[in-house]
Amino acid sequence: MKTVLITGGGSGIGRQFCRLFAADGYRLVVFSLMQDELDDLALELQRDFPSVETVLVQKDVAQDGAADEVLTYCEQHNLAIDVLVNNAGFCVFGDHVAVDGKRLESMLKLNVVGLSQMCRVFGDEMKRRGSGKILNVGSMAGYIPTVGMAAYCASKAYVNNFSAGIAAELADYGVQVSVLCPPATQSKFMATAKGDDDTGKAVEKFVSGNMFTAEDVAKAGYKGLMAGKRRISVTPMLRFSMFMMQLFSPDMLANLTLKQVKKLKAA
Ligand SMILES: NC(=O)c1ccc[n+]([C@@H]2O[C@H](COP(=O)([O-])OP(=O)(O)OC[C@H]3O[C@@H](n4cnc5c(N)ncnc54)[C@H](OP(=O)(O)O)[C@@H]3O)[C@@H](O)[C@H]2O)c1
């Protein structure tokens, strides 16, 4: 039986990943933050996929040393990880100079440091074994420096680029690394990101038009991962948009988002 490790599987896109891997008979190892969401996930999986083995662990994967602790946990429980999905992540809306310093630091620790450390420890283990897949959840936002979420966008630009680098490093060792770049998606994400200042509220409106469902996003990620794609977008049109955005300078894109956010603030 193959085993998948999913971070942030308690809700949103991560929870849909749990359902997709369960439907394909994978054993699920989920590390997520809130125990009540894990309890709820356990009931859902038991009801819909009664034969699937699950190991659900409450854990902050952004804490110092978390990735090594997760690996030790897996080794102690004889869980060889075939697929790692680094999905946990969050955003903080608002003018950068106004956001809470602790929230900002937690976000960067999770989105950037925690993800990189998970790739280091599990990438090394997969390389030794000569097989494995890693799916990092980046974002289309990583292509657009957006006012009101500047640090989040930069953190996801990191995920998008970092994934390309390690994909090339690990390819010769039988390890596939892919990055999923979702557009705005219905989940708890917006509520978590909520900013209290005018910019925070305006950027929330700006990014919440035309949202995709978490199910559709996870399905695209799953399909792309299994097809061996390194960079996965949710639709061909979004893939084209990602290509187009690379033709513009970051300054031009940031100024465009500033105009939109100013309009929404004035409305
Ligand atoms: N929604 C969007 O518009 C969108 C667009 C592009 C990319 N993304 C990315 O997609 C990924 C999933 O987001 P989502 O939209 O599904 O949001 P979500 O519903 O808020 O899910 C995020 C999950 O990560 C977990 N998590 C947060 N901090 C954690 C930590 N320190 N350790 C372990 N787990 C933690 C959360 O647990 P709790 O529920 O317990 O807090 C939650 O289960 C994120 O990386 C996000 O940046 C989202």
The ligand as an ORCA input file, in Angstrom:
! r2SCAN-3c Opt
* xyz 0 1
  N      -7.476     29.587     -1.026
  C      -6.798     30.247     -1.924
  O      -7.285     31.238     -2.516
  C      -5.414     29.797     -2.284
  C      -4.863     30.229     -3.505
  C      -3.586     29.834     -3.839
  C      -2.860     29.017     -2.992
  N      -3.400     28.618     -1.819
  C      -2.594     27.771     -0.929
  O      -3.251     26.536     -0.763
  C      -2.846     25.944      0.471
  C      -4.067     25.451      1.214
  O      -4.876     26.578      1.545
  P      -6.461     26.515      1.638
  O      -6.993     27.501      0.696
  O      -6.936     25.128      1.575
  O      -6.637     27.161      3.101
  P      -7.184     26.533      4.464
  O      -8.564     25.997      4.289
  O      -6.964     27.601      5.487
  O      -6.221     25.304      4.738
  C      -4.922     25.446      5.241
  C      -4.631     24.246      6.093
  O      -3.286     24.356      6.616
  C      -3.334     24.091      8.020
  N      -2.285     24.797      8.711
  C      -2.139     26.140      8.877
  N      -1.054     26.392      9.581
  C      -0.479     25.194      9.872
  C       0.672     24.801     10.588
  N       1.493     25.700     11.116
  N       0.925     23.482     10.698
  C       0.110     22.569     10.162
  N      -0.988     22.873      9.462
  C      -1.283     24.172      9.325
  C      -4.678     24.625      8.457
  O      -4.992     24.051      9.679
  P      -6.113     24.718     10.614
  O      -7.368     24.614      9.826
  O      -6.079     23.858     11.775
  O      -5.695     26.139     10.830
  C      -5.570     24.177      7.301
  O      -5.989     22.841      7.481
  C      -2.031     27.001      1.209
  O      -0.657     26.746      1.041
  C      -2.425     28.294      0.492
  O      -1.423     29.280      0.574
  C      -4.671     28.976     -1.445
*
